């Protein structure tokens, strides 16, 4: 009998743990709900599955556009245009066990020189 409750408890615990690990990033409906990072881009690279990854000077965080290359962004163009330049990045507050130090952020909006380079909020919510 005790064994049965142990397995039920273990299954429930594993389910909750999996939900915490694999929960999707919630894209806010408005940029005002995003956190902001500003700084000089020191690197633009490809990561994950067609993701575009940005590193800012003096910032340990990696900001990424999920499947950015599939949205039509061109890595070489972004590198030429943004490396060495100051940008504003807007991202949702999100935490997962896969990133316990919280050093990888899902980028929602990328702005440079007063222009929006990428806006996932409008892409996601305009189709709803």
ChimeraX attribute file (.defattr): number of C-alpha atoms within 10 A of each C-alpha:
attribute: neighborCount
match mode: 1-to-1
recipient: residues
	/A:1	5
	/A:2	7
	/A:3	8
	/A:4	9
	/A:5	10
	/A:6	11
	/A:7	11
	/A:8	12
	/A:9	12
	/A:10	12
	/A:11	12
	/A:12	12
	/A:13	12
	/A:14	12
	/A:15	12
	/A:16	11
	/A:17	12
	/A:18	12
	/A:19	13
	/A:20	14
	/A:21	15
	/A:22	11
	/A:23	12
	/A:24	11
	/A:25	13
	/A:26	10
	/A:27	21
	/A:28	18
	/A:29	14
	/A:30	10
	/A:31	18
	/A:32	10
	/A:33	13
	/A:34	18
	/A:35	13
	/A:36	15
	/A:37	16
	/A:38	15
	/A:39	16
	/A:40	17
	/A:41	21
	/A:42	17
	/A:43	16
	/A:44	22
	/A:45	15
	/A:46	16
	/A:47	15
	/A:48	10
	/A:49	11
	/A:50	17
	/A:51	20
	/A:52	23
	/A:53	22
	/A:54	24
	/A:55	19
	/A:56	23
	/A:57	14
	/A:58	10
	/A:59	14
	/A:60	11
	/A:61	16
	/A:62	17
	/A:63	24
	/A:64	24
	/A:65	25
	/A:66	20
	/A:67	16
	/A:68	21
	/A:69	15
	/A:70	12
	/A:71	14
	/A:72	8
	/A:73	17
	/A:74	12
	/A:75	18
	/A:76	11
	/A:77	10
	/A:78	16
	/A:79	16
	/A:80	11
	/A:81	12
	/A:82	19
	/A:83	17
	/A:84	15
	/A:85	14
	/A:86	17
	/A:87	22
	/A:88	18
	/A:89	25
	/A:90	23
	/A:91	23
	/A:92	20
	/A:93	16
	/A:94	15
	/A:95	18
	/A:96	16
	/A:97	14
	/A:98	11
	/A:99	12
	/A:100	10
	/A:101	10
	/A:102	15
	/A:103	12
	/A:104	18
	/A:105	23
	/A:106	20
	/A:107	28
	/A:108	25
	/A:109	21
	/A:110	20
	/A:111	16
	/A:112	15
	/A:113	11
	/A:114	8
	/A:115	10
	/A:116	13
	/A:117	13
	/A:118	19
	/A:119	16
	/A:120	21
	/A:121	16
	/A:122	17
	/A:123	12
	/A:124	13
	/A:125	12
	/A:126	9
	/A:127	6
	/A:128	6
